[in-house]
Amino acid sequence: MKVAGSVGLRYRSAWERLAVVTDKDWIRHGVAAFSWVIPGEIRVFELSELELAKVWTGGGAESA
């Protein structure tokens, strides 16, 4: 929800990749269930994969 507030839902069509970093199974299942309504690619990462998530979205120091 932080992303929706800071980026703005009106710009969601411009999203190319969305990374969800969590240690909660219910969030992981929720993302899987509702990923079809999210434009672009979405991927769930473990807490230990935060830096990988940043790189995957293009927001990390070492863009992939």
Rosetta constraint file for C-alpha pairs under 8 A:
AtomPair CA 1 CA 5 HARMONIC 6.37 0.50
AtomPair CA 2 CA 6 HARMONIC 6.13 0.50
AtomPair CA 3 CA 7 HARMONIC 5.61 0.50
AtomPair CA 3 CA 8 HARMONIC 7.35 0.50
AtomPair CA 4 CA 8 HARMONIC 5.01 0.50
AtomPair CA 4 CA 9 HARMONIC 5.43 0.50
AtomPair CA 5 CA 9 HARMONIC 7.43 0.50
AtomPair CA 7 CA 11 HARMONIC 7.02 0.50
AtomPair CA 8 CA 12 HARMONIC 7.14 0.50
AtomPair CA 11 CA 15 HARMONIC 7.28 0.50
AtomPair CA 12 CA 39 HARMONIC 6.93 0.50
AtomPair CA 13 CA 39 HARMONIC 6.13 0.50
AtomPair CA 15 CA 39 HARMONIC 6.49 0.50
AtomPair CA 15 CA 40 HARMONIC 6.05 0.50
AtomPair CA 16 CA 39 HARMONIC 7.12 0.50
AtomPair CA 16 CA 40 HARMONIC 4.55 0.50
AtomPair CA 16 CA 41 HARMONIC 6.18 0.50
AtomPair CA 17 CA 40 HARMONIC 5.55 0.50
AtomPair CA 17 CA 41 HARMONIC 4.72 0.50
AtomPair CA 17 CA 42 HARMONIC 5.74 0.50
AtomPair CA 17 CA 43 HARMONIC 7.96 0.50
AtomPair CA 17 CA 56 HARMONIC 7.94 0.50
AtomPair CA 17 CA 57 HARMONIC 5.48 0.50
AtomPair CA 18 CA 40 HARMONIC 7.47 0.50
AtomPair CA 18 CA 41 HARMONIC 6.23 0.50
AtomPair CA 18 CA 42 HARMONIC 4.71 0.50
AtomPair CA 18 CA 43 HARMONIC 6.56 0.50
AtomPair CA 18 CA 57 HARMONIC 6.55 0.50
AtomPair CA 19 CA 42 HARMONIC 5.81 0.50
AtomPair CA 19 CA 43 HARMONIC 5.15 0.50
AtomPair CA 19 CA 44 HARMONIC 5.89 0.50
AtomPair CA 19 CA 45 HARMONIC 7.02 0.50
AtomPair CA 19 CA 53 HARMONIC 5.90 0.50
AtomPair CA 19 CA 54 HARMONIC 7.64 0.50
AtomPair CA 19 CA 56 HARMONIC 7.79 0.50
AtomPair CA 19 CA 57 HARMONIC 6.65 0.50
AtomPair CA 20 CA 42 HARMONIC 7.52 0.50
AtomPair CA 20 CA 43 HARMONIC 6.28 0.50
AtomPair CA 20 CA 44 HARMONIC 4.73 0.50
AtomPair CA 20 CA 45 HARMONIC 6.05 0.50
AtomPair CA 20 CA 53 HARMONIC 7.87 0.50
AtomPair CA 21 CA 44 HARMONIC 5.88 0.50
AtomPair CA 21 CA 45 HARMONIC 4.73 0.50
AtomPair CA 21 CA 46 HARMONIC 5.65 0.50
AtomPair CA 21 CA 47 HARMONIC 5.72 0.50
AtomPair CA 21 CA 49 HARMONIC 7.62 0.50
AtomPair CA 21 CA 50 HARMONIC 6.50 0.50
AtomPair CA 21 CA 53 HARMONIC 7.35 0.50
AtomPair CA 22 CA 27 HARMONIC 7.26 0.50
AtomPair CA 22 CA 28 HARMONIC 7.50 0.50
AtomPair CA 22 CA 44 HARMONIC 7.32 0.50
AtomPair CA 22 CA 45 HARMONIC 6.44 0.50
AtomPair CA 22 CA 46 HARMONIC 5.51 0.50
AtomPair CA 22 CA 47 HARMONIC 5.56 0.50
AtomPair CA 23 CA 46 HARMONIC 5.85 0.50
AtomPair CA 23 CA 47 HARMONIC 6.04 0.50
AtomPair CA 24 CA 28 HARMONIC 6.56 0.50
AtomPair CA 25 CA 29 HARMONIC 6.18 0.50
AtomPair CA 26 CA 30 HARMONIC 6.02 0.50
AtomPair CA 27 CA 31 HARMONIC 6.10 0.50
AtomPair CA 28 CA 32 HARMONIC 6.37 0.50
AtomPair CA 28 CA 44 HARMONIC 6.57 0.50
AtomPair CA 29 CA 33 HARMONIC 6.16 0.50
AtomPair CA 30 CA 34 HARMONIC 6.13 0.50
AtomPair CA 31 CA 35 HARMONIC 5.43 0.50
AtomPair CA 31 CA 44 HARMONIC 7.75 0.50
AtomPair CA 34 CA 38 HARMONIC 7.32 0.50
AtomPair CA 35 CA 42 HARMONIC 6.86 0.50
AtomPair CA 38 CA 42 HARMONIC 7.57 0.50
AtomPair CA 45 CA 49 HARMONIC 5.82 0.50
AtomPair CA 45 CA 50 HARMONIC 7.07 0.50
AtomPair CA 45 CA 53 HARMONIC 6.50 0.50
AtomPair CA 46 CA 50 HARMONIC 7.14 0.50
AtomPair CA 49 CA 53 HARMONIC 6.16 0.50
AtomPair CA 50 CA 54 HARMONIC 6.35 0.50
AtomPair CA 51 CA 55 HARMONIC 6.31 0.50
AtomPair CA 51 CA 60 HARMONIC 6.88 0.50
AtomPair CA 52 CA 56 HARMONIC 6.02 0.50
AtomPair CA 52 CA 60 HARMONIC 7.89 0.50
AtomPair CA 53 CA 57 HARMONIC 6.29 0.50
AtomPair CA 53 CA 60 HARMONIC 7.98 0.50
AtomPair CA 54 CA 58 HARMONIC 6.31 0.50
AtomPair CA 54 CA 59 HARMONIC 5.03 0.50
AtomPair CA 54 CA 60 HARMONIC 4.51 0.50
AtomPair CA 55 CA 59 HARMONIC 5.69 0.50
AtomPair CA 55 CA 60 HARMONIC 4.16 0.50
AtomPair CA 55 CA 61 HARMONIC 6.95 0.50
AtomPair CA 55 CA 62 HARMONIC 6.16 0.50
AtomPair CA 55 CA 63 HARMONIC 5.22 0.50
AtomPair CA 55 CA 64 HARMONIC 5.92 0.50
AtomPair CA 56 CA 60 HARMONIC 7.60 0.50
AtomPair CA 56 CA 63 HARMONIC 7.37 0.50
AtomPair CA 56 CA 64 HARMONIC 6.35 0.50
AtomPair CA 58 CA 63 HARMONIC 5.13 0.50
AtomPair CA 58 CA 64 HARMONIC 6.63 0.50
AtomPair CA 59 CA 63 HARMONIC 6.81 0.50
